[in-house]
Amino acid sequence: MDNKPAKYECGACGYVYDPEVGDEKNKVAPGTPFEEITGIYMCPICGLGKAVFKKVEE
């Protein structure tokens, strides 16, 4: 079993935050786990906040 950080999916639009890639639009560096994103984070596609994101079970 590997211990890669989990991906999170926006419940509104389906955008998936992948910690290996990060989020360039929101200036989140690759390698940043979703749980460690500080401040106000908004989906780069639909603009909703962290509260609408759900952990992707793989």
N, C-alpha and C positions, 0 to 999 in steps of 0.2 A: 504494500500500500504506500502510495507516495503522499507527501504532505504539502502539495501545492496549495496556495491560498485559493479559496472558493471564488467562483464567478457569481455575479449577482445580476438579475434580470429586472428591468423596469417593467412593472406591472401594467403600465399604461400603453407603452409603444413597443415593448419587446427588445429594446436595446440591451445588450449584455455587456456589463463591465467585466473585462478580463484583466486581472491584476498583472499578468505577464506583459500586457501591452500598455496598461495605464490609460490615461485619457488626456490626449494632447490639448483638446479644446478647453478643458478645465484645469490644465497645468498640473495634472497628477502624473508623477513619474512612473515609468514601468517598474514593476516589482512592488508596488504599493498595495497591500491588502485593502479591500473595501472598508473593513472595520477601522482601519487606521487613517482614512481620509478625514482631515480635520476641516473645520469651518463649514460654510454652506456649500453643499454639493448639489448640483442640478444635472439631470439627464441632458447629455449633449444633443439629443434628438428632440425631445418634447418639452424639456425645461422643468419637469417636476422634480421634487426633492428626494433625498435618501429614503424617506418613509415609504415610498412606493416600490422600492427595490426588494426583491426576495432572493434568498440564496438559491442557487441552481444546484440541485442534487444530481451528481453524476454517477 
